Amino acid sequence: GESLSPFFSNPSLSSRFQSFFSRERMAFSETGGLYGPWPSPGAPNVRCVRTKEWKLIHNVSPDTWELYNMNRDPDEKTNLVFEEKRVFNRLKNKMHKILSD
């Protein structure tokens, strides 16, 4: 590994370091299940993008969406896809970008 101390002792490096970690980090996953309500043994049928606060799930077949605030609802009980349109559209666009790259 490398020491991170130069980032903390050099003001210009420190601001770049803080800028990097202040950006929203996102994870993407996709899976295909053999069982469940919409089995898909041949191709991924569930896609997900996740930030620290939000989780967006796309069930490819039957084309349904789920959005959860992970800070307030870690058990994913309340789908906010219709209540949080701005968050939904932002994460949906990120997912489409990931899939098209």
C-alpha positions in Angstrom: 0.0 0.0 0.0 0.9 3.6 -0.2 0.7 6.3 2.5 -2.1 8.8 2.4 -0.2 11.3 4.6 0.8 13.5 1.6 -2.9 14.1 0.9 -3.3 15.5 4.5 -0.1 17.5 4.6 -0.3 19.1 1.2 -3.3 21.5 0.9 -3.7 21.1 -2.9 -3.6 17.3 -2.7 -5.9 17.3 0.3 -8.6 19.2 -1.6 -8.4 16.8 -4.5 -8.6 13.9 -2.1 -11.7 15.4 -0.4 -13.3 16.1 -3.7 -12.9 12.5 -4.8 -14.5 11.1 -1.7 -17.3 13.7 -1.6 -18.7 12.5 -4.9 -21.6 10.2 -4.8 -20.3 6.7 -5.1 -22.5 4.1 -6.7 -22.6 0.3 -7.1 -24.3 -1.6 -9.9 -25.4 -5.3 -9.9 -27.5 -7.6 -12.0 -28.6 -11.1 -11.4 -30.8 -13.8 -12.8 -32.6 -16.2 -10.5 -33.8 -19.7 -11.2 -36.6 -19.4 -8.8 -39.0 -16.8 -7.4 -41.9 -14.9 -9.0 -40.1 -14.2 -12.3 -37.4 -16.9 -12.9 -34.8 -16.3 -15.6 -32.3 -19.1 -16.0 -30.8 -17.7 -19.2 -30.1 -14.0 -18.6 -30.0 -11.4 -15.8 -33.5 -10.3 -15.0 -32.9 -8.0 -12.0 -30.7 -4.9 -12.1 -29.8 -2.6 -9.2 -28.0 0.7 -8.6 -27.1 1.6 -5.0 -25.8 4.7 -3.3 -25.3 5.3 0.4 -28.9 6.6 0.7 -30.8 5.0 -2.2 -31.4 1.7 -3.9 -33.1 1.4 -7.3 -34.2 -2.1 -8.5 -35.4 -2.8 -12.0 -37.2 -6.2 -12.5 -36.6 -6.6 -16.2 -39.4 -9.0 -16.5 -42.2 -7.9 -15.8 -40.6 -4.4 -16.2 -41.3 -3.1 -12.6 -39.2 -0.6 -10.6 -38.5 -0.3 -6.8 -36.9 2.6 -5.0 -35.9 2.5 -1.4 -34.4 5.0 1.0 -31.8 2.8 2.7 -31.3 5.2 5.6 -35.0 5.3 6.6 -36.1 1.9 5.3 -33.2 -0.6 5.4 -35.7 -3.5 5.2 -37.0 -2.3 1.9 -40.7 -2.2 2.9 -41.8 1.1 1.3 -41.4 1.5 -2.5 -40.9 5.2 -3.2 -40.7 5.1 -7.0 -43.8 7.3 -7.4 -43.1 9.6 -4.4 -39.4 10.4 -5.2 -39.6 11.0 -9.0 -36.4 13.1 -9.1 -34.3 10.5 -7.3 -35.9 7.7 -9.4 -35.2 9.5 -12.7 -31.6 10.3 -11.7 -30.8 6.8 -10.7 -32.6 5.3 -13.7 -30.5 7.5 -16.0 -27.3 6.3 -14.2 -28.4 2.7 -14.7 -29.1 3.2 -18.4 -25.7 4.9 -18.7 -23.9 2.0 -17.0 -25.7 -0.5 -19.3 -24.9 1.5 -22.4 -21.1 1.9 -21.7 
